[in-house]
């Protein structure tokens, strides 16, 4: 059985992952208006991946006999200055989420909740990848500066990403 304090923290993290999904979907919608369909598609896949993160926690709370309590999701921003501004915002957001996951691990260790700690290790590894991917896009967009041709190429590359929801999210 999960503690009431850990249950509250995991419910908060479900909300944070739902917000991440909402934020990235908002970025996708904005990018659609700029003609960058590839980057918009990439952000939409990222939004779906964040939903998967939320559902992974949703399933885990139930597995431990806990109660999922959903709360309001904040309104995300709807405008950005440039594709680089979006990529930098994604990186900053992922760094913030990594901090939240680290805080959950600290709490699990303090509570000697080894099962939650083990589950969270997946998120620790995932955050390394998420930060690396966002950082890679930031660096590429910085490299091309104001070249429309290079931006077109990057957009094509980002558009190749497809996210398929893993079956375990049904938990
Ligand atoms: Fe769910 Fe991008 O962290």
Backbone and ligand atoms as CSV (ligand in chain L), in Angstrom:
chain,resi,resn,atom,element,x,y,z
A,1,UNK,N,N,0.865,-1.212,0.000
A,1,UNK,CA,C,0.000,0.000,0.000
A,1,UNK,C,C,0.886,1.242,0.000
A,2,UNK,N,N,0.481,2.198,-0.769
A,2,UNK,CA,C,1.237,3.432,-0.908
A,2,UNK,C,C,0.862,4.393,0.234
A,3,UNK,N,N,1.810,5.225,0.681
A,3,UNK,CA,C,1.489,6.182,1.756
A,3,UNK,C,C,0.622,7.317,1.201
A,4,UNK,N,N,-0.086,7.998,2.074
A,4,UNK,CA,C,-0.943,9.101,1.600
A,4,UNK,C,C,-0.087,10.252,1.064
A,5,UNK,N,N,1.105,10.433,1.634
A,5,UNK,CA,C,1.978,11.519,1.136
A,5,UNK,C,C,2.513,11.179,-0.249
A,6,UNK,N,N,2.895,9.906,-0.448
A,6,UNK,CA,C,3.384,9.506,-1.781
A,6,UNK,C,C,2.242,9.530,-2.791
A,7,UNK,N,N,1.065,9.120,-2.360
A,7,UNK,CA,C,-0.096,9.169,-3.258
A,7,UNK,C,C,-0.333,10.600,-3.736
A,8,UNK,N,N,-0.248,11.550,-2.809
A,8,UNK,CA,C,-0.456,12.968,-3.164
A,8,UNK,C,C,0.619,13.430,-4.165
A,9,UNK,N,N,1.867,13.051,-3.906
A,9,UNK,CA,C,2.958,13.476,-4.789
A,9,UNK,C,C,2.826,12.858,-6.179
A,10,UNK,N,N,2.415,11.589,-6.240
A,10,UNK,CA,C,2.251,10.947,-7.548
A,10,UNK,C,C,1.060,11.544,-8.294
A,11,UNK,N,N,0.004,11.897,-7.550
A,11,UNK,CA,C,-1.127,12.580,-8.191
A,11,UNK,C,C,-0.678,13.937,-8.752
A,12,UNK,N,N,0.167,14.640,-8.000
A,12,UNK,CA,C,0.702,15.910,-8.494
A,12,UNK,C,C,1.528,15.692,-9.767
A,13,UNK,N,N,2.267,14.576,-9.790
A,13,UNK,CA,C,3.096,14.307,-10.977
A,13,UNK,C,C,2.225,13.931,-12.175
A,14,UNK,N,N,1.124,13.243,-11.933
A,14,UNK,CA,C,0.183,12.957,-13.031
A,14,UNK,C,C,-0.272,14.280,-13.629
A,15,UNK,N,N,-0.589,15.247,-12.755
A,15,UNK,CA,C,-1.018,16.564,-13.238
A,15,UNK,C,C,0.110,17.245,-14.025
A,16,UNK,N,N,1.346,17.122,-13.526
A,16,UNK,CA,C,2.487,17.754,-14.211
A,16,UNK,C,C,2.703,17.140,-15.594
A,17,UNK,N,N,2.507,15.824,-15.701
A,17,UNK,CA,C,2.681,15.167,-17.008
A,17,UNK,C,C,1.546,15.552,-17.958
A,18,UNK,N,N,0.342,15.693,-17.401
A,18,UNK,CA,C,-0.790,16.134,-18.226
A,18,UNK,C,C,-0.545,17.564,-18.707
A,19,UNK,N,N,0.010,18.402,-17.823
A,19,UNK,CA,C,0.330,19.771,-18.229
A,19,UNK,C,C,1.392,19.760,-19.331
A,20,UNK,N,N,2.401,18.889,-19.187
A,20,UNK,CA,C,3.443,18.782,-20.225
A,20,UNK,C,C,2.786,18.455,-21.569
A,21,UNK,N,N,1.857,17.519,-21.535
A,21,UNK,CA,C,1.165,17.133,-22.768
A,21,UNK,C,C,0.409,18.330,-23.354
A,22,UNK,N,N,-0.263,19.060,-22.479
A,22,UNK,CA,C,-1.054,20.225,-22.897
A,22,UNK,C,C,-0.149,21.318,-23.480
A,23,UNK,N,N,0.995,21.536,-22.803
A,23,UNK,CA,C,1.962,22.536,-23.259
A,23,UNK,C,C,2.482,22.177,-24.651
A,24,UNK,N,N,2.841,20.902,-24.835
A,24,UNK,CA,C,3.415,20.493,-26.114
A,24,UNK,C,C,2.355,20.490,-27.219
A,25,UNK,N,N,1.126,20.189,-26.842
A,25,UNK,CA,C,0.047,20.251,-27.831
A,25,UNK,C,C,-0.195,21.699,-28.261
A,26,UNK,N,N,-0.057,22.626,-27.305
A,26,UNK,CA,C,-0.202,24.044,-27.611
A,26,UNK,C,C,0.930,24.502,-28.547
A,27,UNK,N,N,2.133,24.006,-28.298
A,27,UNK,CA,C,3.258,24.318,-29.181
A,27,UNK,C,C,2.999,23.763,-30.577
A,28,UNK,N,N,2.458,22.545,-30.632
A,28,UNK,CA,C,2.142,21.932,-31.927
A,28,UNK,C,C,1.121,22.788,-32.693
A,29,UNK,N,N,0.101,23.232,-31.976
A,29,UNK,CA,C,-0.942,24.057,-32.610
A,29,UNK,C,C,-0.339,25.360,-33.140
A,30,UNK,N,N,0.554,25.961,-32.362
A,30,UNK,CA,C,1.189,27.207,-32.796
A,30,UNK,C,C,2.054,26.966,-34.037
A,31,UNK,N,N,2.832,25.878,-34.005
A,31,UNK,CA,C,3.717,25.573,-35.140
A,31,UNK,C,C,2.928,25.324,-36.425
A,32,UNK,N,N,1.729,24.763,-36.264
A,32,UNK,CA,C,0.870,24.535,-37.444
A,32,UNK,C,C,0.595,25.856,-38.162
A,33,UNK,N,N,0.508,26.950,-37.391
A,33,UNK,CA,C,0.192,28.250,-37.998
A,33,UNK,C,C,1.413,28.876,-38.669
A,34,UNK,N,N,2.613,28.320,-38.419
A,34,UNK,CA,C,3.831,28.909,-38.993
A,34,UNK,C,C,4.295,28.152,-40.232
A,35,UNK,N,N,3.599,27.086,-40.601
A,35,UNK,CA,C,3.984,26.317,-41.788
A,35,UNK,C,C,5.015,25.240,-41.503
A,36,UNK,N,N,5.414,25.096,-40.233
A,36,UNK,CA,C,6.401,24.059,-39.895
A,36,UNK,C,C,5.663,22.780,-39.486
A,37,UNK,N,N,5.112,22.097,-40.493
A,37,UNK,CA,C,4.269,20.923,-40.213
A,37,UNK,C,C,5.070,19.787,-39.577
A,38,UNK,N,N,6.342,19.668,-39.929
A,38,UNK,CA,C,7.170,18.599,-39.369
A,38,UNK,C,C,7.400,18.795,-37.879
A,39,UNK,N,N,7.790,20.012,-37.502
A,39,UNK,CA,C,8.021,20.331,-36.088
A,39,UNK,C,C,6.695,20.234,-35.318
A,40,UNK,N,N,5.603,20.656,-35.962
A,40,UNK,CA,C,4.277,20.552,-35.321
A,40,UNK,C,C,3.944,19.092,-35.037
A,41,UNK,N,N,4.257,18.211,-35.997
A,41,UNK,CA,C,4.006,16.775,-35.819
A,41,UNK,C,C,4.871,16.209,-34.712
A,42,UNK,N,N,6.113,16.684,-34.646
A,42,UNK,CA,C,7.036,16.215,-33.593
A,42,UNK,C,C,6.485,16.585,-32.221
A,43,UNK,N,N,6.004,17.811,-32.089
A,43,UNK,CA,C,5.455,18.267,-30.813
A,43,UNK,C,C,4.184,17.500,-30.449
A,44,UNK,N,N,3.399,17.140,-31.473
A,44,UNK,CA,C,2.185,16.366,-31.210
A,44,UNK,C,C,2.561,14.976,-30.676
A,45,UNK,N,N,3.595,14.370,-31.270
A,45,UNK,CA,C,4.073,13.074,-30.770
A,45,UNK,C,C,4.579,13.215,-29.340
A,46,UNK,N,N,5.263,14.318,-29.068
A,46,UNK,CA,C,5.783,14.562,-27.714
A,46,UNK,C,C,4.617,14.696,-26.727
A,47,UNK,N,N,3.553,15.361,-27.171
A,47,UNK,CA,C,2.363,15.504,-26.316
A,47,UNK,C,C,1.782,14.128,-25.994
A,48,UNK,N,N,1.775,13.228,-26.993
A,48,UNK,CA,C,1.243,11.874,-26.768
A,48,UNK,C,C,2.146,11.098,-25.806
A,49,UNK,N,N,3.451,11.333,-25.927
A,49,UNK,CA,C,4.387,10.654,-25.036
A,49,UNK,C,C,4.165,11.104,-23.584
A,50,UNK,N,N,3.867,12.382,-23.409
A,50,UNK,CA,C,3.602,12.887,-22.047
A,50,UNK,C,C,2.330,12.267,-21.474
A,51,UNK,N,N,1.350,12.044,-22.329
A,51,UNK,CA,C,0.128,11.354,-21.875
A,51,UNK,C,C,0.478,9.949,-21.407
A,52,UNK,N,N,1.379,9.313,-22.133
A,52,UNK,CA,C,1.833,7.974,-21.750
A,52,UNK,C,C,2.501,8.016,-20.372
A,53,UNK,N,N,3.308,9.060,-20.125
A,53,UNK,CA,C,3.949,9.195,-18.807
A,53,UNK,C,C,2.877,9.304,-17.712
A,54,UNK,N,N,1.868,10.143,-17.970
A,54,UNK,CA,C,0.780,10.317,-16.992
A,54,UNK,C,C,0.076,8.981,-16.749
A,55,UNK,N,N,-0.169,8.232,-17.839
A,55,UNK,CA,C,-0.895,6.967,-17.703
A,55,UNK,C,C,-0.066,5.897,-16.996
A,56,UNK,N,N,1.247,5.990,-17.150
A,56,UNK,CA,C,2.134,5.045,-16.445
A,56,UNK,C,C,1.996,5.266,-14.934
A,57,UNK,N,N,1.973,6.527,-14.506
A,57,UNK,CA,C,1.811,6.845,-13.078
A,57,UNK,C,C,0.398,6.490,-12.606
A,58,UNK,N,N,-0.580,6.763,-13.445
A,58,UNK,CA,C,-1.992,6.448,-13.173
A,58,UNK,C,C,-2.126,4.942,-12.860
A,59,UNK,N,N,-1.507,4.123,-13.714
A,59,UNK,CA,C,-1.555,2.670,-13.523
A,59,UNK,C,C,-0.834,2.249,-12.252
A,60,UNK,N,N,0.306,2.881,-11.986
A,60,UNK,CA,C,1.106,2.495,-10.820
A,60,UNK,C,C,0.368,2.795,-9.508
A,61,UNK,N,N,-0.248,3.959,-9.404
A,61,UNK,CA,C,-0.981,4.313,-8.173
A,61,UNK,C,C,-2.046,3.245,-7.895
A,62,UNK,N,N,-2.734,2.796,-8.942
A,62,UNK,CA,C,-3.762,1.767,-8.752
A,62,UNK,C,C,-3.143,0.426,-8.368
A,63,UNK,N,N,-2.018,0.098,-8.996
A,63,UNK,CA,C,-1.342,-1.165,-8.665
A,63,UNK,C,C,-0.987,-1.239,-7.179
A,64,UNK,N,N,-0.706,-0.089,-6.593
A,64,UNK,CA,C,-0.301,-0.047,-5.178
A,64,UNK,C,C,-1.489,0.188,-4.240
A,65,UNK,N,N,-2.676,0.054,-4.751
A,65,UNK,CA,C,-3.865,0.210,-3.921
A,65,UNK,C,C,-4.178,1.659,-3.580
A,66,UNK,N,N,-3.619,2.587,-4.345
A,66,UNK,CA,C,-3.849,4.014,-4.101
A,66,UNK,C,C,-5.030,4.556,-4.889
A,67,UNK,N,N,-5.258,5.827,-4.714
A,67,UNK,CA,C,-6.402,6.493,-5.350
A,67,UNK,C,C,-5.876,7.629,-6.219
A,68,UNK,N,N,-6.253,7.593,-7.496
A,68,UNK,CA,C,-5.897,8.696,-8.396
A,68,UNK,C,C,-6.954,9.786,-8.249
A,69,UNK,N,N,-6.494,10.992,-7.964
A,69,UNK,CA,C,-7.396,12.142,-7.868
A,69,UNK,C,C,-6.908,13.185,-8.861
A,70,UNK,N,N,-7.717,13.429,-9.880
A,70,UNK,CA,C,-7.307,14.364,-10.941
A,70,UNK,C,C,-7.646,15.793,-10.545
A,71,UNK,N,N,-6.790,16.722,-10.977
A,71,UNK,CA,C,-7.023,18.141,-10.670
A,71,UNK,C,C,-6.904,18.966,-11.952
A,72,UNK,N,N,-7.271,20.224,-11.860
A,72,UNK,CA,C,-7.296,21.099,-13.041
A,72,UNK,C,C,-5.906,21.235,-13.656
A,73,UNK,N,N,-5.883,21.276,-14.973
A,73,UNK,CA,C,-4.619,21.462,-15.700
A,73,UNK,C,C,-4.503,22.933,-16.069
A,74,UNK,N,N,-3.350,23.551,-15.731
A,74,UNK,CA,C,-3.143,24.975,-16.028
A,74,UNK,C,C,-3.214,25.241,-17.535
A,75,UNK,N,N,-3.603,26.456,-17.888
A,75,UNK,CA,C,-3.608,26.860,-19.295
A,75,UNK,C,C,-2.165,27.091,-19.744
A,76,UNK,N,N,-1.755,26.435,-20.843
A,76,UNK,CA,C,-0.368,26.644,-21.303
A,76,UNK,C,C,-0.265,27.927,-22.122
A,77,UNK,N,N,0.956,28.461,-22.333
A,77,UNK,CA,C,1.117,29.590,-23.238
A,77,UNK,C,C,0.671,29.181,-24.653
A,78,UNK,N,N,0.382,30.148,-25.491
A,78,UNK,CA,C,-0.085,29.837,-26.849
A,78,UNK,C,C,0.741,30.482,-27.944
A,79,UNK,N,N,1.725,31.292,-27.562
A,79,UNK,CA,C,2.540,32.013,-28.566
A,79,UNK,C,C,4.010,31.932,-28.188
A,80,UNK,N,N,4.844,31.819,-29.193
A,80,UNK,CA,C,6.297,31.834,-28.980
A,80,UNK,C,C,6.933,32.714,-30.049
A,81,UNK,N,N,8.178,33.139,-29.781
A,81,UNK,CA,C,8.830,34.090,-30.688
A,81,UNK,C,C,9.379,33.437,-31.963
A,82,UNK,N,N,9.765,32.156,-31.836
A,82,UNK,CA,C,10.437,31.482,-32.966
A,82,UNK,C,C,10.503,29.983,-32.683
A,83,UNK,N,N,10.869,29.179,-33.700
A,83,UNK,CA,C,11.066,27.742,-33.450
A,83,UNK,C,C,12.131,27.514,-32.364
A,84,UNK,N,N,13.179,28.355,-32.371
A,84,UNK,CA,C,14.228,28.217,-31.346
A,84,UNK,C,C,13.656,28.497,-29.956
A,85,UNK,N,N,12.797,29.511,-29.863
A,85,UNK,CA,C,12.154,29.838,-28.584
A,85,UNK,C,C,11.368,28.627,-28.078
A,86,UNK,N,N,10.676,27.936,-28.981
A,86,UNK,CA,C,9.910,26.745,-28.591
A,86,UNK,C,C,10.853,25.651,-28.095
A,87,UNK,N,N,11.914,25.395,-28.866
A,87,UNK,CA,C,12.847,24.327,-28.481
A,87,UNK,C,C,13.493,24.637,-27.130
A,88,UNK,N,N,13.855,25.902,-26.914
A,88,UNK,CA,C,14.466,26.268,-25.627
A,88,UNK,C,C,13.452,26.135,-24.488
A,89,UNK,N,N,12.187,26.433,-24.783
A,89,UNK,CA,C,11.135,26.286,-23.764
A,89,UNK,C,C,10.914,24.815,-23.423
A,90,UNK,N,N,11.007,23.940,-24.435
A,90,UNK,CA,C,10.868,22.495,-24.195
A,90,UNK,C,C,12.008,22.027,-23.291
A,91,UNK,N,N,13.227,22.454,-23.609
A,91,UNK,CA,C,14.384,22.038,-22.807
A,91,UNK,C,C,14.232,22.516,-21.361
A,92,UNK,N,N,13.856,23.778,-21.189
A,92,UNK,CA,C,13.699,24.329,-19.835
A,92,UNK,C,C,12.601,23.559,-19.087
A,93,UNK,N,N,11.523,23.218,-19.804
A,93,UNK,CA,C,10.427,22.489,-19.160
A,93,UNK,C,C,10.886,21.091,-18.754
A,94,UNK,N,N,11.628,20.422,-19.633
A,94,UNK,CA,C,12.105,19.072,-19.305
A,94,UNK,C,C,13.062,19.094,-18.110
A,95,UNK,N,N,13.879,20.144,-18.026
A,95,UNK,CA,C,14.789,20.255,-16.875
A,95,UNK,C,C,13.978,20.413,-15.586
A,96,UNK,N,N,12.884,21.156,-15.686
A,96,UNK,CA,C,12.008,21.327,-14.526
A,96,UNK,C,C,11.374,19.983,-14.133
A,97,UNK,N,N,10.919,19.233,-15.142
A,97,UNK,CA,C,10.301,17.927,-14.863
A,97,UNK,C,C,11.331,16.975,-14.248
A,98,UNK,N,N,12.563,17.029,-14.741
A,98,UNK,CA,C,13.616,16.174,-14.157
A,98,UNK,C,C,13.762,16.482,-12.668
A,99,UNK,N,N,13.674,17.762,-12.317
A,99,UNK,CA,C,13.750,18.159,-10.908
A,99,UNK,C,C,12.594,17.578,-10.110
A,100,UNK,N,N,11.404,17.554,-10.714
A,100,UNK,CA,C,10.235,16.980,-10.019
A,100,UNK,C,C,10.430,15.485,-9.787
A,101,UNK,N,N,10.938,14.792,-10.810
A,101,UNK,CA,C,11.175,13.338,-10.679
A,101,UNK,C,C,12.238,13.077,-9.605
A,102,UNK,N,N,13.291,13.880,-9.626
A,102,UNK,CA,C,14.333,13.721,-8.594
A,102,UNK,C,C,13.743,13.907,-7.197
A,103,UNK,N,N,12.843,14.872,-7.056
A,103,UNK,CA,C,12.192,15.116,-5.772
A,103,UNK,C,C,11.355,13.922,-5.331
A,104,UNK,N,N,10.689,13.274,-6.309
A,104,UNK,CA,C,9.890,12.085,-5.983
A,104,UNK,C,C,10.787,10.941,-5.513
A,105,UNK,N,N,11.944,10.795,-6.166
A,105,UNK,CA,C,12.883,9.746,-5.753
A,105,UNK,C,C,13.374,10.036,-4.334
A,106,UNK,N,N,13.702,11.290,-4.068
A,106,UNK,CA,C,14.141,11.663,-2.708
A,106,UNK,C,C,13.078,11.264,-1.687
A,107,UNK,N,N,11.816,11.555,-2.032
A,107,UNK,CA,C,10.712,11.240,-1.117
A,107,UNK,C,C,10.577,9.722,-0.935
A,108,UNK,N,N,10.660,8.981,-2.052
A,108,UNK,CA,C,10.530,7.518,-1.974
A,108,UNK,C,C,11.636,6.938,-1.083
A,109,UNK,N,N,12.849,7.461,-1.221
A,109,UNK,CA,C,13.965,6.967,-0.408
A,109,UNK,C,C,13.756,7.320,1.062
A,110,UNK,N,N,13.274,8.542,1.309
A,110,UNK,CA,C,13.034,8.971,2.698
A,110,UNK,C,C,11.959,8.113,3.350
A,111,UNK,N,N,10.963,7.701,2.545
A,111,UNK,CA,C,9.868,6.874,3.082
A,111,UNK,C,C,10.201,5.377,3.052
A,112,UNK,N,N,11.414,5.059,2.545
A,112,UNK,CA,C,11.795,3.649,2.349
A,112,UNK,C,C,10.755,2.920,1.475
A,113,UNK,N,N,10.227,3.628,0.506
A,113,UNK,CA,C,9.258,3.061,-0.442
A,113,UNK,C,C,10.049,2.585,-1.659
A,114,UNK,N,N,10.579,1.369,-1.542
A,114,UNK,CA,C,11.480,0.854,-2.578
A,114,UNK,C,C,10.759,0.563,-3.893
A,115,UNK,N,N,9.495,0.170,-3.804
A,115,UNK,CA,C,8.742,-0.119,-5.026
A,115,UNK,C,C,8.572,1.157,-5.860
A,116,UNK,N,N,8.225,2.260,-5.185
A,116,UNK,CA,C,8.048,3.517,-5.923
A,116,UNK,C,C,9.384,4.000,-6.465
A,117,UNK,N,N,10.424,3.820,-5.673
A,117,UNK,CA,C,11.765,4.189,-6.146
A,117,UNK,C,C,12.107,3.410,-7.419
A,118,UNK,N,N,11.833,2.106,-7.416
A,118,UNK,CA,C,12.137,1.266,-8.587
A,118,UNK,C,C,11.341,1.736,-9.797
A,119,UNK,N,N,10.058,2.033,-9.600
A,119,UNK,CA,C,9.219,2.502,-10.711
A,119,UNK,C,C,9.764,3.817,-11.265
A,120,UNK,N,N,10.205,4.702,-10.356
A,120,UNK,CA,C,10.667,6.029,-10.773
A,120,UNK,C,C,11.980,5.991,-11.547
A,121,UNK,N,N,12.736,4.891,-11.382
A,121,UNK,CA,C,14.006,4.818,-12.119
A,121,UNK,C,C,13.777,4.860,-13.633
A,122,UNK,N,N,12.639,4.342,-14.082
A,122,UNK,CA,C,12.293,4.427,-15.512
A,122,UNK,C,C,12.208,5.896,-15.927
A,123,UNK,N,N,11.601,6.718,-15.059
A,123,UNK,CA,C,11.439,8.142,-15.374
A,123,UNK,C,C,12.787,8.874,-15.334
A,124,UNK,N,N,13.667,8.448,-14.433
A,124,UNK,CA,C,15.002,9.065,-14.358
A,124,UNK,C,C,15.723,8.882,-15.701
A,125,UNK,N,N,15.692,7.651,-16.200
A,125,UNK,CA,C,16.339,7.347,-17.484
A,125,UNK,C,C,15.651,8.103,-18.620
A,126,UNK,N,N,14.333,8.138,-18.570
A,126,UNK,CA,C,13.541,8.821,-19.609
A,126,UNK,C,C,13.894,10.312,-19.656
A,127,UNK,N,N,14.072,10.924,-18.482
A,127,UNK,CA,C,14.367,12.360,-18.445
A,127,UNK,C,C,15.728,12.680,-19.060
A,128,UNK,N,N,16.689,11.763,-18.897
A,128,UNK,CA,C,18.003,11.972,-19.531
A,128,UNK,C,C,17.810,12.057,-21.042
A,129,UNK,N,N,17.001,11.130,-21.567
A,129,UNK,CA,C,16.738,11.104,-23.010
A,129,UNK,C,C,15.954,12.346,-23.452
A,130,UNK,N,N,14.947,12.723,-22.662
A,130,UNK,CA,C,14.111,13.873,-23.037
A,130,UNK,C,C,14.939,15.157,-23.087
A,131,UNK,N,N,15.808,15.336,-22.092
A,131,UNK,CA,C,16.655,16.542,-22.072
A,131,UNK,C,C,17.638,16.519,-23.241
A,132,UNK,N,N,18.195,15.347,-23.526
A,132,UNK,CA,C,19.167,15.223,-24.615
A,132,UNK,C,C,18.505,15.535,-25.968
A,133,UNK,N,N,17.314,15.012,-26.183
A,133,UNK,CA,C,16.612,15.242,-27.444
A,133,UNK,C,C,16.278,16.726,-27.622
A,134,UNK,N,N,15.780,17.352,-26.553
A,134,UNK,CA,C,15.432,18.784,-26.634
A,134,UNK,C,C,16.683,19.624,-26.875
A,135,UNK,N,N,17.749,19.272,-26.194
A,135,UNK,CA,C,19.013,19.998,-26.339
A,135,UNK,C,C,19.546,19.882,-27.772
A,136,UNK,N,N,19.381,18.705,-28.357
A,136,UNK,CA,C,19.825,18.463,-29.734
A,136,UNK,C,C,19.075,19.386,-30.713
A,137,UNK,N,N,17.777,19.536,-30.502
A,137,UNK,CA,C,16.982,20.403,-31.391
A,137,UNK,C,C,17.393,21.865,-31.186
A,138,UNK,N,N,17.602,22.265,-29.941
A,138,UNK,CA,C,18.065,23.635,-29.657
A,138,UNK,C,C,19.368,23.904,-30.406
A,139,UNK,N,N,20.314,22.972,-30.297
A,139,UNK,CA,C,21.621,23.172,-30.929
A,139,UNK,C,C,21.512,23.269,-32.447
A,140,UNK,N,N,20.691,22.421,-33.034
A,140,UNK,CA,C,20.521,22.448,-34.496
A,140,UNK,C,C,19.923,23.788,-34.931
A,141,UNK,N,N,18.898,24.244,-34.209
A,141,UNK,CA,C,18.247,25.510,-34.586
A,141,UNK,C,C,19.187,26.696,-34.398
A,142,UNK,N,N,20.077,26.600,-33.422
A,142,UNK,CA,C,21.066,27.678,-33.231
A,142,UNK,C,C,22.078,27.671,-34.375
A,143,UNK,N,N,22.456,26.467,-34.794
A,143,UNK,CA,C,23.454,26.333,-35.863
A,143,UNK,C,C,22.988,26.942,-37.179
A,144,UNK,N,N,21.711,26.748,-37.484
A,144,UNK,CA,C,21.231,27.189,-38.810
A,144,UNK,C,C,20.964,28.690,-38.849
A,145,UNK,N,N,20.949,29.316,-37.659
A,145,UNK,CA,C,20.680,30.758,-37.573
A,145,UNK,C,C,19.423,31.107,-38.365
A,146,UNK,N,N,19.533,31.941,-39.386
A,146,UNK,CA,C,18.330,32.388,-40.113
A,146,UNK,C,C,18.206,31.765,-41.505
A,147,UNK,N,N,18.783,30.593,-41.708
A,147,UNK,CA,C,18.715,29.972,-43.034
A,147,UNK,C,C,17.378,29.238,-43.240
A,148,UNK,N,N,16.505,29.761,-44.145
A,148,UNK,CA,C,15.218,29.095,-44.381
A,148,UNK,C,C,15.396,27.693,-44.966
A,149,UNK,N,N,16.417,27.506,-45.801
A,149,UNK,CA,C,16.635,26.184,-46.402
A,149,UNK,C,C,16.959,25.146,-45.340
A,150,UNK,N,N,17.845,25.531,-44.412
A,150,UNK,CA,C,18.230,24.609,-43.342
A,150,UNK,C,C,17.041,24.337,-42.424
A,151,UNK,N,N,16.232,25.354,-42.160
A,151,UNK,CA,C,15.046,25.171,-41.313
A,151,UNK,C,C,14.081,24.188,-41.971
A,152,UNK,N,N,13.955,24.285,-43.299
A,152,UNK,CA,C,13.097,23.367,-44.054
A,152,UNK,C,C,13.586,21.926,-43.873
A,153,UNK,N,N,14.920,21.755,-43.954
A,153,UNK,CA,C,15.500,20.406,-43.814
A,153,UNK,C,C,15.234,19.846,-42.407
A,154,UNK,N,N,15.422,20.691,-41.391
A,154,UNK,CA,C,15.189,20.248,-40.007
A,154,UNK,C,C,13.716,19.891,-39.815
A,155,UNK,N,N,12.847,20.712,-40.401
A,155,UNK,CA,C,11.410,20.452,-40.281
A,155,UNK,C,C,11.063,19.092,-40.896
A,156,UNK,N,N,11.672,18.793,-42.044
A,156,UNK,CA,C,11.430,17.499,-42.700
A,156,UNK,C,C,11.882,16.356,-41.793
A,157,UNK,N,N,13.046,16.546,-41.177
A,157,UNK,CA,C,13.618,15.511,-40.312
A,157,UNK,C,C,12.726,15.283,-39.083
A,158,UNK,N,N,12.292,16.386,-38.454
A,158,UNK,CA,C,11.454,16.265,-37.254
A,158,UNK,C,C,10.114,15.610,-37.585
A,159,UNK,N,N,9.642,15.837,-38.798
A,159,UNK,CA,C,8.348,15.298,-39.219
A,159,UNK,C,C,8.328,13.788,-39.358
A,160,UNK,N,N,9.505,13.159,-39.329
A,160,UNK,CA,C,9.561,11.690,-39.492
A,160,UNK,C,C,9.169,10.966,-38.210
A,161,UNK,N,N,9.146,11.707,-37.086
A,161,UNK,CA,C,8.854,11.055,-35.812
A,161,UNK,C,C,7.388,10.611,-35.717
A,162,UNK,N,N,7.198,9.366,-35.275
A,162,UNK,CA,C,5.838,8.864,-35.034
A,162,UNK,C,C,5.832,8.227,-33.647
A,163,UNK,N,N,4.862,8.590,-32.814
A,163,UNK,CA,C,4.766,7.975,-31.489
A,163,UNK,C,C,3.624,6.976,-31.467
A,164,UNK,N,N,3.936,5.749,-31.033
A,164,UNK,CA,C,2.899,4.734,-30.870
A,164,UNK,C,C,2.757,4.466,-29.381
A,165,UNK,N,N,1.549,4.614,-28.863
A,165,UNK,CA,C,1.315,4.435,-27.431
A,165,UNK,C,C,1.598,2.978,-27.026
A,166,UNK,N,N,2.580,2.750,-26.120
A,166,UNK,CA,C,2.849,1.367,-25.692
A,166,UNK,C,C,1.634,0.764,-24.981
A,167,UNK,N,N,1.493,-0.575,-25.090
A,167,UNK,CA,C,0.315,-1.266,-24.533
A,167,UNK,C,C,0.232,-1.111,-23.024
A,168,UNK,N,N,1.392,-0.976,-22.319
A,168,UNK,CA,C,1.384,-0.944,-20.846
A,168,UNK,C,C,0.660,0.282,-20.294
A,169,UNK,N,N,0.406,1.299,-21.150
A,169,UNK,CA,C,-0.256,2.505,-20.660
A,169,UNK,C,C,-1.709,2.242,-20.291
A,170,UNK,N,N,-2.217,1.062,-20.634
A,170,UNK,CA,C,-3.611,0.741,-20.322
A,170,UNK,C,C,-3.806,0.464,-18.815
A,171,UNK,N,N,-2.708,0.428,-18.029
A,171,UNK,CA,C,-2.745,0.013,-16.615
A,171,UNK,C,C,-3.675,0.742,-15.710
L,1,LIG,FE1,FE,7.133,13.409,-18.949
L,1,LIG,FE2,FE,8.905,15.029,-20.899
L,1,LIG,O1,O,8.626,14.344,-19.202
